[in-house]
């Protein structure tokens, strides 16, 4: 869903608005009702797994012998017994 972040020019409140395609409803400040808004640039949300190959974490917690690093079979190493 497209969520946009705005800052009100009147009361300076920062808030978010869900704006769906095809609905050109003009956003207004929920506190003071002003239409004097500035759209802010927000960082997009990306899950930590986006863009990483499957099993990319193998070896990060267990770089050596599983007994030396504290890894157990079936842990993040993905190694069996």
C-alpha positions as CSV (number, residue, x, y, z in Angstrom):
1,X,0.0,0.0,0.0
2,X,1.3,3.4,-0.8
3,X,1.9,5.3,2.4
4,X,3.0,8.9,2.2
5,X,4.5,10.9,5.0
6,X,3.6,14.6,5.3
7,X,4.5,17.6,7.5
8,X,1.9,20.3,8.2
9,X,3.0,23.9,7.4
10,X,0.6,25.2,10.1
11,X,1.1,23.1,13.2
12,X,4.3,21.2,12.0
13,X,2.8,17.8,12.8
14,X,4.3,14.9,10.9
15,X,1.8,12.2,9.9
16,X,1.2,9.4,7.4
17,X,-1.6,9.0,4.8
18,X,-2.5,5.9,2.8
19,X,-3.3,7.0,-0.7
20,X,-4.6,4.4,-3.1
21,X,-4.3,4.8,-6.9
22,X,-7.3,6.4,-8.5
23,X,-8.3,8.2,-5.4
24,X,-7.2,11.8,-5.7
25,X,-8.5,12.8,-2.3
26,X,-6.3,15.7,-1.1
27,X,-4.6,15.1,2.2
28,X,-5.3,17.3,5.2
29,X,-3.6,17.6,8.6
30,X,-5.4,15.4,11.1
31,X,-4.8,17.9,13.9
32,X,-5.5,21.3,12.4
33,X,-7.2,20.5,9.1
34,X,-4.7,22.5,7.1
35,X,-4.0,21.6,3.4
36,X,-0.6,23.4,3.6
37,X,1.4,20.1,3.6
38,X,4.9,19.1,2.5
39,X,5.4,15.6,1.3
40,X,8.4,14.1,3.0
41,X,10.8,11.5,1.6
42,X,10.8,8.4,3.7
43,X,13.1,5.4,3.6
44,X,11.3,2.4,2.1
45,X,10.8,-0.7,4.2
46,X,12.6,-3.8,2.9
47,X,12.7,-7.0,4.8
48,X,16.2,-8.1,5.7
49,X,16.0,-11.0,3.3
50,X,15.3,-9.0,0.2
51,X,18.1,-9.2,-2.3
52,X,20.0,-11.9,-0.5
53,X,20.5,-15.4,-2.0
54,X,19.0,-18.3,-0.1
55,X,21.4,-19.7,2.6
56,X,23.5,-16.5,2.5
57,X,23.9,-16.7,6.3
58,X,25.5,-20.1,6.2
59,X,29.0,-19.8,7.6
60,X,28.6,-16.4,9.2
61,X,28.0,-17.9,12.7
62,X,30.0,-21.0,12.1
63,X,33.2,-20.4,10.2
64,X,35.1,-23.3,11.7
65,X,34.5,-26.6,13.4
66,X,30.9,-26.5,14.9
67,X,32.3,-27.7,18.2
68,X,34.7,-24.8,18.4
69,X,32.2,-22.1,17.5
70,X,29.4,-23.2,19.7
71,X,27.1,-24.2,16.8
72,X,24.8,-27.1,17.2
73,X,23.3,-29.3,14.4
74,X,20.3,-27.6,12.9
75,X,21.4,-24.1,14.0
76,X,22.0,-21.2,11.7
77,X,24.9,-23.1,10.1
78,X,22.4,-25.4,8.5
79,X,24.7,-28.3,9.1
80,X,23.4,-31.7,10.1
81,X,24.7,-34.0,12.8
